[in-house]
Amino acid sequence: MFRKTISLNKAMGVVKEVLKAGDGVTFPKAGDRLSMHYTGTLASNGNKFDSSVERGPFQFQIGVGQVIKGWDEGVMQMSLGEKAILKISSDFGYGARGAGGVIPPNADLNFEVELLKIN
């Protein structure tokens, strides 16, 4: 298995660990609509809080605040077809508010993500 860890900027709160390389050429730009699979877990204990794998790909617009800051920063550094783990500090996740009763306040998060399509 291919693994490469890239700190996108420790001060930014996102570390990317590449599990499978993408095409290395096609990268999303702010405003692009993306299709991705993801599984989110709490960094503290590995408990899964959400996954698109059971529902089908998640579609959203990147770089415009539709997703947490850690995704806007981390996913923009992925190329088409890439699969990675994004390790996101709480300030680039849901912060002090947490989310949906399943993500506690100030929780660091791990997302296994795969960039399926750039529209």
All heavy atoms as an XYZ file, in Angstrom:
895
protein
N       0.848     -1.187      0.000
C       0.000      0.000      0.000
C       0.887      1.241      0.000
O       1.847      1.325      0.728
C      -0.916     -0.022      1.226
C      -1.792      1.205      1.309
S      -2.900      1.213      2.708
C      -4.260      0.336      1.994
N       0.549      2.199     -0.818
C       1.281      3.461     -0.931
C       0.861      4.383      0.202
O      -0.320      4.649      0.387
C       0.945      4.100     -2.284
C       1.562      5.440     -2.497
C       2.873      5.552     -2.906
C       0.847      6.595     -2.285
C       3.444      6.787     -3.121
C       1.405      7.841     -2.491
C       2.714      7.927     -2.915
N       1.812      4.855      0.995
C       1.500      5.826      2.056
C       2.534      6.927      2.029
O       3.726      6.675      2.040
C       1.505      5.174      3.438
C       0.307      4.325      3.698
C       0.280      3.910      5.158
N      -0.832      3.044      5.399
C      -1.968      3.413      5.960
N      -2.148      4.649      6.350
N      -2.941      2.569      6.153
N       2.045      8.143      1.996
C       2.916      9.303      2.012
C       2.229     10.363      2.856
O       1.083     10.718      2.607
C       3.137      9.817      0.589
C       4.066     11.000      0.492
C       4.264     11.408     -0.956
C       5.157     12.617     -1.051
N       5.306     13.072     -2.419
N       2.911     10.830      3.890
C       2.324     11.835      4.768
C       2.855     13.203      4.384
O       4.055     13.393      4.248
C       2.663     11.539      6.243
O       2.172     10.241      6.555
C       2.041     12.557      7.162
N       1.934     14.137      4.199
C       2.287     15.498      3.831
C       1.628     16.442      4.819
O       0.404     16.433      4.971
C       1.799     15.833      2.409
C       2.407     14.876      1.397
C       2.108     17.280      2.054
C       1.767     14.937      0.039
N       2.437     17.234      5.504
C       1.866     18.260      6.373
C       1.595     19.469      5.493
O       2.516     20.072      4.954
C       2.840     18.627      7.495
O       2.302     19.643      8.291
N       0.327     19.779      5.325
C      -0.030     20.893      4.447
C       0.371     22.217      5.064
O       0.634     23.165      4.372
C      -1.525     20.862      4.143
C      -1.983     19.612      3.412
C      -3.479     19.658      3.172
C      -1.259     19.451      2.098
N       0.395     22.261      6.357
C       0.855     23.414      7.126
C       0.333     23.184      8.526
O      -0.838     23.363      8.771
C       0.329     24.734      6.554
C       0.842     25.926      7.332
O       1.318     25.797      8.459
N       0.771     27.087      6.728
N       1.208     22.755      9.410
C       0.769     22.379     10.746
C      -0.029     23.498     11.416
O      -0.983     23.242     12.122
C       1.964     21.983     11.609
C       1.563     21.042     12.694
C       2.502     19.893     12.756
C       1.842     18.894     13.663
N       2.399     17.786     14.049
N       0.326     24.738     11.162
C      -0.411     25.852     11.743
C      -1.838     25.913     11.184
O      -2.721     26.456     11.807
C       0.309     27.161     11.472
N      -2.043     25.337      9.998
C      -3.353     25.363      9.370
C      -4.271     24.281      9.911
O      -5.458     24.309      9.674
C      -3.211     25.214      7.857
C      -2.532     26.391      7.203
S      -2.209     26.107      5.473
C      -3.814     26.434      4.785
N      -3.741     23.277     10.609
C      -4.592     22.268     11.209
C      -4.956     21.102     10.325
O      -5.907     20.397     10.618
N      -4.221     20.874      9.232
C      -4.521     19.749      8.343
C      -3.227     19.020      7.988
O      -2.258     19.641      7.557
C      -5.182     20.209      7.017
C      -5.559     19.008      6.164
C      -6.381     21.076      7.279
N      -3.238     17.700      8.168
C      -2.141     16.857      7.710
C      -2.760     15.816      6.781
O      -3.782     15.207      7.110
C      -1.412     16.165      8.883
C      -0.381     15.171      8.372
C      -0.757     17.197      9.784
N      -2.167     15.636      5.610
C      -2.680     14.682      4.623
C      -1.755     13.483      4.541
O      -0.558     13.625      4.329
C      -2.800     15.340      3.244
C      -3.362     14.407      2.175
C      -3.520     15.104      0.834
C      -2.194     15.223      0.140
N      -2.299     15.528     -1.297
N      -2.327     12.297      4.690
C      -1.592     11.047      4.503
C      -2.153     10.375      3.258
O      -3.317      9.965      3.235
C      -1.762     10.140      5.727
C      -1.039      8.824      5.608
C      -1.258      7.929      6.823
O      -1.625      8.442      7.895
O      -1.055      6.717      6.681
N      -1.342     10.272      2.220
C      -1.791      9.704      0.950
C      -1.828      8.180      1.063
O      -0.829      7.555      1.412
C      -0.868     10.139     -0.211
C      -1.315      9.488     -1.516
C      -0.855     11.649     -0.345
N      -2.986      7.612      0.747
C      -3.136      6.157      0.728
C      -2.996      5.603     -0.683
O      -2.477      4.514     -0.879
C      -4.505      5.755      1.293
C      -4.804      6.198      2.725
C      -6.226      5.811      3.107
C      -3.793      5.591      3.687
N      -3.504      6.346     -1.675
C      -3.421      5.966     -3.084
C      -3.235      7.239     -3.892
O      -4.035      8.170     -3.780
C      -4.709      5.243     -3.514
C      -4.699      4.759     -4.957
C      -6.050      4.160     -5.355
C      -6.913      5.265     -5.883
N      -8.176      4.883     -6.475
N      -2.202      7.280     -4.689
C      -1.926      8.468     -5.495
C      -3.020      8.688     -6.534
O      -3.592      7.730     -7.064
C      -0.575      8.339     -6.193
N      -3.295      9.963     -6.803
C      -4.216     10.314     -7.876
C      -3.456     10.474     -9.177
O      -2.306     10.022     -9.294
N      -4.056     11.159    -10.136
C      -3.391     11.325    -11.432
C      -2.243     12.333    -11.381
O      -1.442     12.418    -12.301
C      -4.396     11.681    -12.534
C      -4.992     13.080    -12.419
O      -4.608     13.855    -11.515
O      -5.871     13.403    -13.244
N      -2.160     13.116    -10.300
C      -1.058     14.064    -10.131
C      -1.141     15.278    -11.023
O      -0.241     16.117    -11.019
N      -2.208     15.411    -11.794
C      -2.336     16.492    -12.776
C      -3.611     17.313    -12.562
O      -3.592     18.533    -12.665
C      -2.345     15.904    -14.217
C      -2.571     16.989    -15.248
C      -1.065     15.155    -14.495
N      -4.710     16.643    -12.243
C      -6.013     17.285    -12.164
C      -6.360     17.593    -10.711
O      -6.670     16.687     -9.936
C      -7.097     16.374    -12.788
O      -6.636     15.882    -14.045
C      -8.397     17.139    -12.971
N      -6.293     18.872    -10.342
C      -6.553     19.314     -8.970
C      -7.787     20.200     -8.951
O      -8.007     20.981     -9.887
C      -5.356     20.099     -8.418
C      -4.136     19.259     -8.209
C      -3.234     19.043     -9.240
C      -3.881     18.670     -6.972
C      -2.108     18.261     -9.061
C      -2.756     17.893     -6.774
C      -1.871     17.687     -7.817
N      -8.593     20.137     -7.894
C      -9.758     21.025     -7.811
C      -9.347     22.471     -7.585
O      -8.312     22.750     -6.976
C     -10.538     20.482     -6.612
C      -9.594     19.654     -5.842
C      -8.505     19.227     -6.768
N     -10.188     23.371     -8.085
C     -10.019     24.800     -7.871
C     -11.221     25.303     -7.093
O     -12.305     24.721     -7.165
C      -9.938     25.533     -9.219
C      -8.793     25.114    -10.104
C      -8.806     25.815    -11.445
C      -9.986     25.559    -12.326
N     -10.308     24.207    -12.709
N     -11.050     26.392     -6.365
C     -12.168     26.979     -5.619
C     -13.353     27.175     -6.546
O     -13.202     27.686     -7.665
C     -11.751     28.306     -4.990
N     -14.504     26.721     -6.100
C     -15.721     26.839     -6.888
C     -16.088     25.581     -7.651
O     -17.235     25.436     -8.086
N     -15.139     24.639     -7.820
C     -15.443     23.385     -8.509
C     -16.420     22.560     -7.670
O     -16.384     22.577     -6.439
C     -14.186     22.541     -8.730
C     -13.322     23.031     -9.872
O     -13.795     23.842    -10.689
O     -12.149     22.589     -9.946
N     -17.266     21.808     -8.344
C     -18.174     20.873     -7.682
C     -17.496     19.506     -7.697
O     -17.092     19.016     -8.749
C     -19.514     20.835     -8.395
C     -20.549     20.030     -7.675
C     -21.956     20.569     -8.006
N     -22.941     19.882     -7.201
C     -23.234     20.189     -5.933
N     -22.618     21.182     -5.343
N     -24.145     19.509     -5.276
N     -17.377     18.883     -6.516
C     -16.665     17.619     -6.377
C     -17.598     16.502     -5.941
O     -18.604     16.744     -5.278
C     -15.553     17.745     -5.334
C     -14.569     18.904     -5.478
C     -13.510     18.822     -4.388
C     -13.929     18.916     -6.851
N     -17.233     15.285     -6.305
C     -17.874     14.080     -5.793
C     -16.803     13.300     -5.051
O     -15.721     13.038     -5.604
C     -18.433     13.218     -6.922
O     -19.484     13.881     -7.573
N     -17.105     12.944     -3.796
C     -16.126     12.256     -2.959
C     -16.794     11.197     -2.105
O     -17.973     11.307     -1.776
C     -15.437     13.248     -2.014
C     -14.662     14.323     -2.738
S     -13.652     15.294     -1.623
C     -12.421     14.098     -1.150
N     -16.006     10.216     -1.733
C     -16.395      9.305     -0.656
C     -15.584      9.715      0.560
O     -14.440     10.163      0.437
C     -16.088      7.856     -1.011
C     -17.234      7.154     -1.647
N     -18.519      7.189     -1.161
C     -17.280      6.369     -2.755
C     -19.309      6.466     -1.927
N     -18.583      5.966     -2.909
N     -16.184      9.557      1.731
C     -15.470      9.858      2.968
C     -15.996      8.993      4.104
O     -17.137      8.530      4.081
C     -15.631     11.339      3.355
C     -17.023     11.683      3.837
C     -17.367     11.577      5.186
C     -18.001     12.084      2.937
C     -18.658     11.864      5.619
C     -19.279     12.379      3.362
C     -19.603     12.264      4.705
O     -20.873     12.537      5.137
N     -15.131      8.770      5.068
C     -15.514      8.193      6.347
C     -14.845      9.042      7.407
O     -13.619      9.208      7.389
C     -15.070      6.716      6.462
O     -15.730      5.968      5.433
C     -15.444      6.142      7.823
N     -15.655      9.583      8.317
C     -15.140     10.450      9.373
C     -15.084      9.718     10.696
O     -16.041      9.033     11.078
N     -13.954      9.857     11.396
C     -13.790      9.253     12.719
C     -13.216     10.280     13.682
O     -12.542     11.234     13.277
C     -12.848      8.027     12.679
O     -11.573      8.424     12.179
C     -13.409      6.908     11.810
N     -13.488     10.061     14.965
C     -12.903     10.906     15.998
C     -11.454     10.480     16.195
O     -11.162      9.278     16.334
C     -13.667     10.753     17.311
C     -15.147     11.126     17.279
C     -15.794     10.828     18.623
C     -15.325     12.593     16.922
N     -10.542     11.440     16.205
C      -9.119     11.129     16.370
C      -8.844     10.527     17.746
O      -7.941      9.707     17.894
C      -8.273     12.381     16.159
N      -9.630     10.896     18.739
C      -9.386     10.464     20.115
C      -9.625      8.976     20.344
O      -8.918      8.350     21.132
C     -10.252     11.258     21.091
O     -11.631     11.029     20.802
N     -10.609      8.398     19.641
C     -10.932      6.993     19.909
C     -11.258      6.172     18.662
O     -11.560      4.989     18.765
C     -12.094      6.904     20.909
C     -13.354      7.580     20.405
O     -13.503      7.851     19.217
N     -14.271      7.857     21.322
N     -11.225      6.793     17.485
C     -11.488      6.072     16.242
C     -12.949      5.799     15.950
O     -13.271      5.148     14.958
N     -13.871      6.290     16.797
C     -15.300      6.061     16.559
C     -15.752      6.760     15.288
O     -15.506      7.950     15.097
C     -16.139      6.562     17.736
C     -16.053      5.651     18.942
O     -15.530      4.545     18.869
N     -16.568      6.122     20.062
N     -16.424      5.996     14.415
C     -16.954      6.555     13.171
C     -18.199      7.368     13.479
O     -19.089      6.923     14.188
C     -17.290      5.431     12.193
C     -17.871      5.913     10.871
C     -18.002      4.799      9.858
C     -19.230      3.986     10.097
N     -19.515      3.043      8.999
N     -18.265      8.598     12.921
C     -19.446      9.432     13.120
C     -20.243      9.634     11.842
O     -21.408     10.020     11.890
C     -19.099     10.783     13.766
C     -18.085     11.591     13.014
C     -18.445     12.358     11.923
C     -16.756     11.579     13.415
C     -17.501     13.106     11.233
C     -15.810     12.328     12.728
C     -16.187     13.090     11.635
N     -19.642      9.381     10.682
C     -20.375      9.536      9.425
C     -19.584      8.908      8.294
O     -18.358      8.807      8.351
C     -20.613     11.022      9.132
C     -21.663     11.261      8.051
O     -22.420     10.323      7.728
O     -21.729     12.382      7.522
N     -20.307      8.492      7.236
C     -19.659      7.943      6.055
C     -20.591      8.068      4.857
O     -21.790      7.838      4.974
C     -19.301      6.469      6.277
O     -18.695      5.936      5.123
N     -20.012      8.413      3.712
C     -20.784      8.474      2.471
C     -20.800      7.117      1.777
O     -21.591      6.909      0.861
C     -20.179      9.510      1.519
O     -18.921      9.046      1.052
N     -19.951      6.219      2.213
C     -19.788      4.935      1.523
C     -21.115      4.175      1.470
O     -21.447      3.573      0.459
C     -18.668      4.098      2.181
C     -18.544      2.740      1.527
C     -17.341      4.852      2.100
N     -21.892      4.226      2.545
C     -23.177      3.533      2.582
C     -24.261      4.272      1.788
O     -25.227      3.666      1.351
C     -23.663      3.367      4.036
C     -22.782      2.473      4.884
C     -21.625      3.209      5.543
O     -21.712      4.444      5.752
O     -20.614      2.553      5.844
N     -24.130      5.578      1.624
C     -25.176      6.402      0.996
C     -24.913      6.731     -0.466
O     -25.822      7.096     -1.190
C     -25.310      7.738      1.746
C     -25.863      7.643      3.121
C     -26.114      9.028      3.691
N     -24.969      9.909      3.615
C     -24.054     10.050      4.575
N     -24.156      9.368      5.674
N     -23.056     10.879      4.424
N     -23.679      6.728     -0.855
C     -23.307      7.188     -2.190
C     -22.451      8.432     -2.080
O     -22.400      9.061     -1.018
N     -21.745      8.811     -3.137
C     -20.805      9.926     -3.083
C     -21.423     11.226     -2.578
O     -22.578     11.536     -2.872
C     -20.332     10.073     -4.527
C     -20.534      8.727     -5.127
C     -21.766      8.179     -4.460
N     -20.621     11.963     -1.829
C     -20.980     13.277     -1.303
C     -20.592     14.304     -2.352
O     -19.470     14.294     -2.858
C     -20.212     13.505      0.003
C     -20.378     14.864      0.607
C     -21.627     15.376      0.896
C     -19.262     15.631      0.910
C     -21.773     16.641      1.476
C     -19.389     16.886      1.497
C     -20.649     17.382      1.773
N     -21.508     15.197     -2.708
C     -21.235     16.232     -3.699
C     -21.317     17.599     -3.041
O     -22.239     17.858     -2.262
C     -22.227     16.136     -4.856
C     -22.091     14.833     -5.604
C     -22.988     14.776     -6.828
O     -23.723     15.711     -7.143
N     -22.921     13.671     -7.545
N     -20.351     18.440     -3.352
C     -20.298     19.771     -2.746
C     -19.396     20.665     -3.582
O     -18.674     20.194     -4.467
C     -19.765     19.689     -1.301
C     -18.338     19.217     -1.222
C     -17.298     20.117     -1.063
C     -18.029     17.868     -1.328
C     -15.987     19.690     -1.008
C     -16.709     17.426     -1.274
C     -15.691     18.340     -1.108
N     -19.431     21.949     -3.274
C     -18.588     22.933     -3.940
C     -17.403     23.225     -3.019
O     -17.586     23.555     -1.844
C     -19.395     24.195     -4.221
C     -18.772     25.097     -5.233
C     -19.721     26.236     -5.617
O     -20.786     26.410     -5.045
N     -19.305     27.019     -6.598
N     -16.194     23.120     -3.530
C     -14.970     23.282     -2.731
C     -14.516     24.741     -2.709
O     -14.736     25.479     -3.671
C     -13.826     22.368     -3.264
C     -12.663     22.282     -2.286
C     -13.360     22.810     -4.634
C     -12.944     21.498     -1.048
N     -13.921     25.133     -1.594
C     -13.290     26.446     -1.491
C     -14.227     27.608     -1.276
O     -13.804     28.762     -1.401
N     -15.495     27.325     -0.960
C     -16.461     28.413     -0.779
C     -17.175     28.323      0.572
O     -18.202     28.964      0.767
C     -17.493     28.451     -1.940
C     -16.805     28.763     -3.265
C     -18.285     27.162     -2.022
N     -16.647     27.516      1.487
C     -17.212     27.436      2.825
C     -18.386     26.490      2.990
O     -19.063     26.530      4.013
N     -18.643     25.622      2.024
C     -19.737     24.645      2.166
C     -19.370     23.494      3.095
O     -20.252     22.785      3.574
C     -20.147     24.071      0.805
C     -20.958     25.010     -0.030
C     -21.519     24.327     -1.270
O     -21.254     23.166     -1.556
N     -22.310     25.081     -2.023
N     -18.076     23.282      3.287
C     -17.585     22.213      4.154
C     -16.642     22.826      5.189
O     -16.287     24.009      5.104
C     -16.859     21.115      3.333
C     -17.840     20.352      2.460
C     -15.738     21.706      2.478
N     -16.214     22.022      6.152
C     -15.306     22.540      7.176
C     -13.994     23.011      6.541
O     -13.603     22.552      5.463
C     -15.039     21.489      8.281
C     -14.428     20.206      7.712
C     -16.310     21.215      9.073
C     -14.010     19.193      8.758
N     -13.340     23.910      7.225
C     -12.111     24.521      6.714
C     -11.035     23.477      6.406
O     -10.294     23.596      5.431
C     -11.588     25.544      7.727
C     -10.476     26.404      7.211
C     -10.146     27.503      8.209
C      -9.089     28.424      7.645
N      -8.746     29.490      8.598
N     -10.953     22.427      7.220
C      -9.979     21.361      6.984
C     -10.174     20.668      5.649
O      -9.215     20.282      4.992
N     -11.437     20.528      5.223
C     -11.714     19.966      3.904
C     -11.362     20.975      2.819
O     -10.747     20.612      1.817
C     -13.189     19.578      3.794
C     -13.479     18.183      4.244
C     -13.082     17.596      5.409
C     -14.231     17.210      3.535
N     -13.562     16.325      5.464
C     -14.269     16.061      4.333
C     -14.892     17.209      2.324
C     -14.943     14.900      3.930
C     -15.558     16.069      1.926
C     -15.578     14.923      2.723
N     -11.772     22.227      2.991
C     -11.453     23.242      1.976
C      -9.948     23.319      1.741
O      -9.496     23.464      0.610
C     -12.000     24.613      2.376
C     -13.409     24.874      1.876
O     -13.888     24.150      0.978
O     -14.045     25.819      2.378
N      -9.157     23.202      2.807
C      -7.695     23.262      2.670
C      -7.119     21.943      2.149
O      -6.300     21.927      1.235
C      -7.051     23.602      4.017
C      -7.428     24.960      4.572
C      -6.827     26.110      3.804
O      -5.802     25.931      3.133
O      -7.388     27.215      3.884
N      -7.527     20.830      2.742
C      -6.928     19.534      2.433
C      -7.321     18.968      1.084
O      -6.476     18.484      0.321
N      -8.600     19.028      0.751
C      -9.083     18.442     -0.507
C      -8.535     19.197     -1.709
O      -8.276     18.600     -2.761
C     -10.629     18.373     -0.518
C     -11.152     17.955     -1.879
C     -11.118     17.414      0.561
N      -8.309     20.494     -1.566
C      -7.752     21.282     -2.669
C      -6.338     20.806     -3.053
O      -5.866     21.104     -4.146
C      -7.704     22.770     -2.308
C      -9.056     23.394     -2.115
S      -9.815     23.931     -3.627
C      -8.928     25.429     -3.924
N      -5.690     20.057     -2.175
C      -4.336     19.561     -2.441
C      -4.342     18.126     -2.984
O      -3.291     17.525     -3.153
C      -3.500     19.609     -1.154
C      -3.454     20.976     -0.505
C      -2.978     22.063     -1.444
O      -2.005     21.893     -2.152
N      -3.681     23.181     -1.454
N      -5.525     17.578     -3.241
C      -5.646     16.220     -3.767
C      -5.836     16.252     -5.277
O      -6.473     17.163     -5.808
C      -6.846     15.510     -3.123
C      -6.702     15.297     -1.635
S      -8.183     14.557     -0.884
C      -8.159     12.924     -1.640
N      -5.305     15.247     -5.951
C      -5.554     15.138     -7.386
C      -6.618     14.070     -7.641
O      -6.893     13.220     -6.783
C      -4.267     14.823     -8.154
O      -3.755     13.553     -7.818
N      -7.216     14.126     -8.809
C      -8.310     13.240     -9.181
C      -7.912     11.778     -8.976
O      -6.845     11.345     -9.420
C      -8.697     13.484    -10.638
C      -9.928     12.748    -11.143
C     -11.164     13.159    -10.349
C     -10.123     13.021    -12.621
N      -8.769     11.027     -8.273
C      -8.522      9.618     -8.018
C      -7.752      9.344     -6.733
O      -7.637      8.195     -6.313
N      -7.232     10.383     -6.114
C      -6.438     10.208     -4.896
C      -7.308      9.779     -3.721
O      -8.445     10.207     -3.576
C      -5.733     11.522     -4.544
C      -4.784     11.417     -3.372
C      -3.989     12.691     -3.155
O      -3.591     13.338     -4.157
O      -3.770     13.044     -1.992
N      -6.733      8.929     -2.886
C      -7.364      8.517     -1.635
C      -6.392      8.875     -0.527
O      -5.195      8.592     -0.629
C      -7.647      7.018     -1.644
C      -8.475      6.538     -0.488
C      -8.861      5.071     -0.684
C      -9.903      4.657      0.309
N     -10.382      3.280      0.047
N      -6.895      9.533      0.520
C      -6.011     10.027      1.577
C      -6.745     10.062      2.907
O      -7.971      9.942      2.971
C      -5.518     11.429      1.225
N      -5.978     10.233      3.959
C      -6.529     10.518      5.280
C      -6.192     11.966      5.581
O      -5.029     12.366      5.497
C      -5.949      9.586      6.357
C      -6.361      8.140      6.080
C      -6.414     10.024      7.747
C      -5.720      7.116      6.988
N      -7.221     12.743      5.909
C      -7.022     14.120      6.349
C      -7.155     14.134      7.871
O      -8.202     13.766      8.404
C      -8.063     15.058      5.737
C      -8.080     15.182      4.212
C      -9.187     16.132      3.781
C      -6.737     15.642      3.677
N      -6.084     14.519      8.537
C      -6.087     14.650      9.994
C      -6.299     16.130     10.290
O      -5.442     16.955      9.968
C      -4.772     14.140     10.576
C      -4.564     12.662     10.276
C      -3.226     12.156     10.777
C      -3.068     10.693     10.405
N      -1.830     10.125     10.959
N      -7.444     16.440     10.885
C      -7.897     17.827     11.013
C      -8.034     18.203     12.478
O      -8.756     17.546     13.232
C      -9.239     18.009     10.272
C      -9.066     17.666      8.792
C      -9.781     19.416     10.464
C     -10.346     17.665      7.986
N      -7.348     19.270     12.874
C      -7.475     19.755     14.250
C      -8.839     20.417     14.424
O      -9.470     20.846     13.456
C      -6.346     20.727     14.590
O      -6.395     21.850     13.745
N      -9.289     20.500     15.653
C     -10.647     20.975     15.931
C     -10.917     22.377     15.383
O     -12.028     22.667     14.944
C     -10.935     20.938     17.430
O     -10.103     21.844     18.119
N      -9.899     23.253     15.375
C     -10.111     24.609     14.872
C     -10.369     24.641     13.369
O     -10.892     25.623     12.847
C      -8.948     25.537     15.256
C      -7.598     25.040     14.781
O      -7.394     23.806     14.703
O      -6.722     25.872     14.502
N     -10.029     23.576     12.657
C     -10.319     23.467     11.231
C     -11.455     22.480     10.981
O     -11.757     22.147      9.845
C      -9.072     23.068     10.452
C      -8.247     24.243     10.032
C      -7.812     25.176     10.954
C      -7.910     24.432      8.709
C      -7.059     26.267     10.572
C      -7.156     25.534      8.311
C      -6.738     26.453      9.248
N     -12.073     22.009     12.083
C     -13.238     21.132     12.015
C     -14.464     21.878     12.504
O     -14.851     22.901     11.948
N     -15.033     21.381     13.595
C     -16.257     21.978     14.125
C     -16.029     22.809     15.379
O     -16.967     23.376     15.926
C     -17.298     20.881     14.386
C     -17.746     20.237     13.098
C     -17.159     19.064     12.649
C     -18.728     20.827     12.305
C     -17.548     18.481     11.448
C     -19.120     20.259     11.108
C     -18.526     19.081     10.687
O     -18.899     18.516      9.498
N     -14.780     22.887     15.850
C     -14.420     23.760     16.959
C     -15.192     23.495     18.230
O     -15.595     22.375     18.522
N     -15.429     24.563     18.981
C     -16.057     24.470     20.296
C     -17.531     24.070     20.227
O     -18.084     23.600     21.210
C     -15.922     25.806     21.026
N     -18.166     24.208     19.069
C     -19.593     23.888     18.978
C     -19.849     22.393     18.778
O     -20.950     21.915     19.039
C     -20.268     24.710     17.884
C     -19.921     24.311     16.471
C     -20.569     25.233     15.433
N     -20.345     24.789     14.083
C     -19.259     25.013     13.371
N     -18.271     25.694     13.896
N     -19.157     24.569     12.132
N     -18.844     21.632     18.244
C     -19.101     20.234     17.911
C     -20.131     20.164     16.792
O     -20.410     21.165     16.137
N     -20.717     18.977     16.584
C     -21.711     18.850     15.508
C     -22.624     17.651     15.724
O     -22.157     16.557     16.044
C     -21.022     18.732     14.154
N     -23.902     17.892     15.524
C     -24.904     16.841     15.445
C     -24.997     15.879     16.614
O     -25.502     14.785     16.451
N     -24.461     16.249     17.756
C     -24.503     15.351     18.895
C     -23.552     14.170     18.794
O     -23.472     13.357     19.705
N     -22.824     14.046     17.678
C     -21.890     12.926     17.506
C     -20.434     13.373     17.495
O     -19.537     12.557     17.697
C     -22.189     12.111     16.229
C     -23.523     11.393     16.338
C     -22.172     12.993     14.995
N     -20.198     14.660     17.260
C     -18.840     15.209     17.306
C     -18.785     16.148     18.504
O     -19.437     17.190     18.515
C     -18.478     15.971     16.009
C     -18.564     15.022     14.814
C     -17.079     16.573     16.124
C     -18.381     15.702     13.483
N     -18.029     15.755     19.533
C     -17.970     16.596     20.735
C     -17.236     17.912     20.471
O     -16.487     18.042     19.493
C     -17.215     15.740     21.743
C     -16.645     14.591     21.011
C     -17.255     14.542     19.649
N     -17.438     18.892     21.336
C     -16.704     20.156     21.216
C     -15.192     19.914     21.219
O     -14.695     19.018     21.895
C     -17.128     20.937     22.465
C     -18.441     20.351     22.850
C     -18.368     18.905     22.466
N     -14.488     20.699     20.423
C     -13.018     20.695     20.357
C     -12.418     19.349     19.966
O     -11.315     19.012     20.376
C     -12.427     21.184     21.686
C     -12.927     22.568     22.026
O     -12.899     23.476     21.194
N     -13.430     22.724     23.234
N     -13.138     18.584     19.156
C     -12.657     17.260     18.736
C     -11.785     17.358     17.490
O     -12.162     17.995     16.501
C     -13.840     16.343     18.468
N     -10.617     16.708     17.527
C      -9.815     16.514     16.330
C     -10.446     15.371     15.534
O     -10.986     14.419     16.116
C      -8.372     16.176     16.690
C      -7.647     17.342     17.358
O      -8.096     18.495     17.228
O      -6.615     17.086     18.009
N     -10.363     15.459     14.203
C     -11.057     14.506     13.339
C     -10.118     13.894     12.315
O      -9.155     14.522     11.889
C     -12.194     15.220     12.592
C     -13.181     16.011     13.443
C     -14.122     16.804     12.543
C     -13.949     15.096     14.367
N     -10.438     12.664     11.905
C      -9.753     12.009     10.798
C     -10.800     11.666      9.745
O     -11.864     11.136     10.073
C      -9.055     10.727     11.247
C      -7.909     10.993     12.186
O      -7.254     12.025     12.104
N      -7.651     10.074     13.081
N     -10.506     12.006      8.498
C     -11.389     11.664      7.387
C     -10.602     10.870      6.363
O      -9.576     11.335      5.862
C     -11.920     12.922      6.691
C     -12.984     13.647      7.451
C     -12.640     14.681      8.315
C     -14.315     13.315      7.294
C     -13.613     15.370      9.009
C     -15.302     14.003      7.985
C     -14.962     15.026      8.849
N     -11.059      9.660      6.056
C     -10.532      8.944      4.903
C     -11.360      9.420      3.721
O     -12.595      9.282      3.724
C     -10.648      7.434      5.076
C     -10.005      6.683      3.925
C      -9.951      5.186      4.144
O      -9.358      4.762      5.165
O     -10.493      4.457      3.287
N     -10.714     10.019      2.749
C     -11.411     10.652      1.632
C     -10.875     10.156      0.300
O      -9.707      9.803      0.177
C     -11.290     12.200      1.692
C     -12.030     12.752      2.889
C      -9.840     12.635      1.733
N     -11.755     10.113     -0.697
C     -11.363      9.739     -2.058
C     -12.009     10.712     -3.021
O     -13.238     10.873     -3.021
C     -11.785      8.307     -2.373
C     -11.333      7.836     -3.730
C     -11.641      6.364     -3.991
O     -12.404      5.756     -3.218
O     -11.099      5.839     -4.968
N     -11.200     11.357     -3.847
C     -11.685     12.325     -4.828
C     -12.092     11.573     -6.092
O     -11.246     11.120     -6.866
C     -10.612     13.369     -5.122
C     -10.964     14.472     -6.116
C     -12.264     15.180     -5.751
C      -9.818     15.474     -6.228
N     -13.396     11.440     -6.291
C     -13.943     10.641     -7.385
C     -14.130     11.424     -8.673
O     -13.923     10.892     -9.765
C     -15.295     10.041     -6.969
C     -15.294      9.179     -5.705
C     -16.722      8.836     -5.299
C     -14.470      7.928     -5.924
N     -14.559     12.686     -8.539
C     -14.938     13.444     -9.739
C     -14.815     14.933     -9.471
O     -15.105     15.411     -8.377
C     -16.381     13.098    -10.114
C     -16.855     13.609    -11.445
C     -18.248     13.058    -11.730
C     -18.755     13.519    -13.068
N     -20.115     13.047    -13.339
N     -14.367     15.681    -10.474
C     -14.340     17.139    -10.443
C     -15.231     17.610    -11.583
O     -14.984     17.289    -12.742
C     -12.910     17.691    -10.624
C     -11.978     17.159     -9.534
C     -12.924     19.219    -10.636
C     -10.509     17.503     -9.734
N     -16.272     18.363    -11.251
C     -17.221     18.849    -12.278
C     -16.944     20.301    -12.603
O     -16.690     21.083    -11.755
C     -18.660     18.707    -11.781
C     -19.010     17.260    -11.494
O     -18.635     16.372    -12.222
N     -19.717     17.043    -10.410
